[in-house]
Amino acid sequence: MILKITGGRIVTPSGYIDGKDIYCENGIITAITSEERGFDKQIDAGGNFISPGFIDLHVHGAVDYDFSADNEQSAINAVNYHLKHGTTTIYPTITSVPLNTMDSALGVIENIIKNQKTSANVMGAHLEGPYFSPKQAGAQDPAIITPPKAEDYNYLLGKYPSVIKRWSFAPELEGTEQFMDALNNAGVVASVAHTDALYSDVEKVHNMGCKLITHFYSCTSTITRDKGFRRLGVIEAGYLMDDMAVEVIADGCHIPKELFSLIHKIKGEDNICLVTDAIQLAGSDNEFATVGGVPCKVKDGVARLLDESAFAGSIATTNRLVRFCVNDVKLPLYTAIKMITKNPAKVMGLKNKGEIAVGYDADIVIFDNDINIKNIIVNGKEVSI
């Protein structure tokens, strides 16, 4: 079937294309042209924006489901909730939980992928922990946090070689080099997170191939002093290492607009990936939940620990991230879209996603000026929302 998308403004990484139609066949974009061609189905964008589908690298759940749990239909419901807000490609994130719980959760994700249980592209799992600094636990369960355990990570990497796509960890921990070797051998993207690392610790794993920092400024170390001498941390490493990408939870709560502007000014538009870090309270009517064994609540549009000492993830969707970048930070729309499409695709090695271009996967969203989603196309097929 040939799908034609017409009547909209196509968003590219550097601007917009007006007056052209998009043709898709067999799940691939085959033409972007003003030349009239044959088609089987047409979608009229109605003057709205036509964008690549959004890619969320870091998302824990929605509609009362945590991806660390063991319920397939609930996991599908959570994926579909984010899909209807524009997330056509998703990496379900499993927090710091016991090994058997992580094992079961990975099994659920594996089955969803193998049996194509959702229209969204579930590309694999992101493991956030448990190899973290106890002092930077945030909303992670301190009782589960541990240095890398070879018998555990080798077991999971061996059992789920096509499912585990990314693993976040603290690079200052004992056993990090062996863990990095295991990730590299398995083709898993390594990411620095929940850490008290010094610049030298980050430099070590960066030289081994780690090119990503999880939720920049959240549970990440900065400048400290030792006998008067200043020591750089993860934040400074993120700024100084030109090819280090950084995640930003752009929900308007985790990072104020001024700080986002600073990150953008220093890192540039090519090295920022917008993520939701959404938990199970996203899309929920409930105010309280337990995430990875840690109780939390929603207040003022963000999830918090019960004592409000720290945030506990967001309740955002990807279109909310784009809206914040455009309306509050005042970035061009095409720049915000690049940070939720092309950049995460690059980080995860997705060569045919993240742009509207001939030969790319036909993952497309259509939205209005306030980033309200009007149409969703995944692999060339319109998804009902």
SULCORJO-V449120 format. One line per field, one symbol per residue. ss: DSSP state (H for helix, E for strand, C for the rest). psi: psi as a letter, one per 20 degrees, with the letter a starting at -180 (. if undefined). A space follows every 10 residues. Layout:
ss = ???
psi = ???
This chain:
ss = CEEEEECCEE EECCEEECCC EEEEECCEEE EEECCCCCCC EEEECCCCEE EECEEEEEEC EECCEECCCC CHHHHHHHHH HHHCCCEEEE EEEECCCCHH HHHHHHHHHH HHHHCCCCCC EECCEEEECC CCCHHHCCCC CCCCCCCCCH HHHHHHHHHC CCCEEEEEEC CCCCCHHHHH HHHHHHCCEE EECCECCEHH HHHHHHHCCC CEECCCCCCE CCCEEECCEE ECEHHHHHHH CCCCEEEEEC CCCCCCHHHH HHHHHHHCCC CEEEECCECC CCCCCCCEEE ECCEEEEEEC CEEEECCCCC ECCECCCHHH HHHHHHHCCC CCHHHHHHHH CHHHHHHCCC CCCCCCCCCC ECCEEEECCC CCEEEEEECC EEECC
psi = ppppprkrop prijcqpqjq qppqpkjqoh qoqipprqrh qppoikjrqo qqqqooiopi arljppiiam oghhgggggh ghgijinipq npppaorqgh ggggghhggg hgghjliqhq noirqponak mrphikhcjq ohihpqrpog hghhgghhhl hjgoiqpprp iiqpjgghgg gggghikppq ppqmqkqrgh gghghghijp kqppmpiokp qaprpokhpp pqbgghghhh ohjoqpqpnl jiggoqhhhg hggghghrii jpppqgkqai ipjqiqhqrp okioqrrppk jqpqqhjkiq qlarkrrhhh gggghghghk qqghgghhij fgghgghjkn hkriqoqpiq qmoqqprahj kpphqpppkj pppp.
